[in-house]
Amino acid sequence: MIENLKNNWLFARLSTEQLERVASLAETMHLDEGAHLFEQDDEAKRFFLVVSGQIKLFRLSPDGNEKVIEIFTTGQTFAEALMFREHSTYPVCASALAESELISLQSKDFVSMLRESIDSCFLLMADMSQRLHGLIKEIDDLSLQSGTRRVASYLINLAGAGEDSFELDIPKGVMASRLSLKPETFSRIIRNLHERKILTVARRNITIHNRGELQAIADACEI
């Protein structure tokens, strides 16, 4: 169990004594495929490390449709952030996508240990900050990809059939807002399309050099 703990960012900076303490208080769990771990709004008393298998976090809409939020695999933890909130509940449901082995940890025990070591708290904060930056970058990349599709679709519609050069009739900032993009994100997308030699922009004039590729990007919006 200690080796499994050490391989995860949340426990990697703990001392040997702290790891032994965590391991002594942890429990191992086995979930069959499809088994539920917790339900939305259950009291969040524990967090988990996936030793093997896959765990799906999801929410159910009022009409019963399932929206998958995240899938966690071997070596990943989930629900750990909730330990820092008082009287917290799980905002999602969790179930096993495949037969899974978990390490289950009592949140209050882990927080109690952190309270005894300021150094451990700061190390954990540094690791959590780095992880947060990674997640923000991932969201930014996904937003940029989705935004590129929206921009491509909008430009194709503005150009019309057979028109490879046209004038923008609204300011770029307004166009960005229309497409639910920040102006800097819109500029990055246009620059990327320019670097890929799909189009060029000169003030308000846009010239499409590769309509087929721009159309292919736009069509991805419909997938």
N, C-alpha and C positions, 0 to 999 in steps of 0.2 A: 504494500500500500504506500509506503514512504517513497518508493521509486516513482510510482504513478503520480504522487503529489508533486515531487520535485520537478517533474517534466512540464508542469503547468506554471504559467506566469504568476498566478496568484500566490503560489507557495514557494517559488524558486528562491526568493530572498530570505526565507525563514532559516533560523539556525537549526542545527540538528535536534537540539532540545525542544524547540518549538514544533518541528515536524513530528517528533515522537509524541508530543502532547496532542497535536491535531489527529494523528493516526489512532491514538488510544480512544478518542472520543467519536471517531467516524464510524459509519456503518456501511457495509456493502449491500447492494440491492441487485436483484435480477428481475428484469422485465421481459415478458414474452412480447412478441410482435403484436402491436395493437393495444397493449395494456396502457392504461392511463396512470400517470404519475401524480398529477394534481390538476384541479379544475380552476378556472378563472374565479377570482375572489376568495379562494381558500386562503387561510392565514399563512403568511410566508415565514415559516419557522426554520426552514432548511434551504441550503443551496447544494449544488450537485456538480460532480466531475464525472464525465463520461469515460469509462475505462475501455469499453468496446460497444459497438452498435451505433445507432442513430436515434436521437431524440428530437421530436418535432414540437415546436412551440407554435400555437395557433390561437386565433380568436374566432368565436362564432357570432355571426350577425343575428339580429332578431328573427330573420326568416330561416335560420339554421344553416346558412352557407358558411363554409370554413375558409378562413384567410390564414395561410401559413405565414408566420412572422419570421421564423428562423429555424434552421436545422443544425444541430450540434452533433459532432462526431468525436471519435477517440481523442482524448487529451484536452478537450474543451470543458470549461465550466459554464454554468448558467444559473441565473437567479441570485448571483452573489451581491449585486448592487443593492438588493433589497435589504440586506442585513444592516445597512446604515440608516434605515428609516424605522421610526417607531410605529408599532401596530400596522405594519405593512401587509398587503395582500398580493397574491400573484395576479398580475394584470392579464395573463394569458392562461391557456390550458397547455398541458404537456403530455405527450404520449410517445410510445416507442414505435418508430418506423420499422425497426428490425429488432430481433432479440438483442438485448442490451444489458451490460453490467455497469453499475454506477457506484460511485462513492458518495454517500449522503452525509452532509455535515450540518451540525446544529449552529445556526447563525449566532445565537447569543454567546456560545462558547468561544467562537472565533473572535468575535468583537471583544469579549472579555480579555482574551490573550493580547490583542492589539493594544488595549488600554494600558497594559503593563509595560509596553515598550514603545516609546516615542520614535525611536529609530526605525522600528518595523513599520510604524504608521507612515513615516515619510517615504520609506522605500516602496511601500505599497501604493502610495499616492503617485509617486513618480511612474511606476509601471502602469497604473490605471490611466494616467494622463497620456502616456505614450500609446496605449491601446485606443484611447478615445480619438487621438489624432489620426490613427490608422482607420478607424471607423468613419471619421469625417471625410477623409480622402476617398474612401470607398463610395460614400454617399455622393460626394462631389463628382466622382467619375461616372456614376450611374445617372446623375442628373444631367451631366454634360452629354452623355450618349442619348438620352431621351430628348434633350433639347435640340441636338443636331437633327434628329428625325423631324421634329416640329418645324425647325427653320427650313429644312429641305422641302418639306411639304408646302409650306407657306410660299416659298420662292417659286416653286413649280406652278402653283396656282396664280401667282402674280404675273409670271412670265406669259402664260397662255400658250396655246398650241403653236409650235414653230417659232416662237420668239426667243432668241438667245441673248438679246440685249434689251434692257428696259430701265426706266427710271423709278426709283422708290418715291412714292407719293406721300409717305408719312415719315417723320423723323425716326432714326434708328432706335432712340429711347422709347418711343411710343410703340414701335414694332416689338421691341423686347418685352414690354409690359403686356402687349396683346398676346404674346406667346408664353406668358408667365415665366419670364427669364429676367435675371438681373442684367443690366446693361453690359457689365464686364463679362458675364457669361456669354451673352450674345456676341460680343466682340471676339471672344476666344473661339467661338464656333465658326464665325465668318473667316477668321484668320486660319483656322484649321482647314476649312474647305479651300481656301486660297492656296495653302501650302501643298495640298493634295492635287492642285491644278484642276479642280472641279469648276471653280469660278473665280472671277476677280471683281473687286469693288473699287471704283474711282468716284469719290464723293457720293452722289446719289445714284450713280449709274452702276448697274450690275450686269456682268457678262457671264453667261454660262458656257463653259468650254466642254463639259462632259455631261450632257443632259441624262444619258443613260445611267451613269453612276449616281447622279443627284436624285433621279427618280427611284433608283433602287434603295437609297437611304430613306426617301420619303415613304416608300411602300412598306418599310419596316414598321411604320406607325400603326399599320393595320393588323400586324401579327398579334 
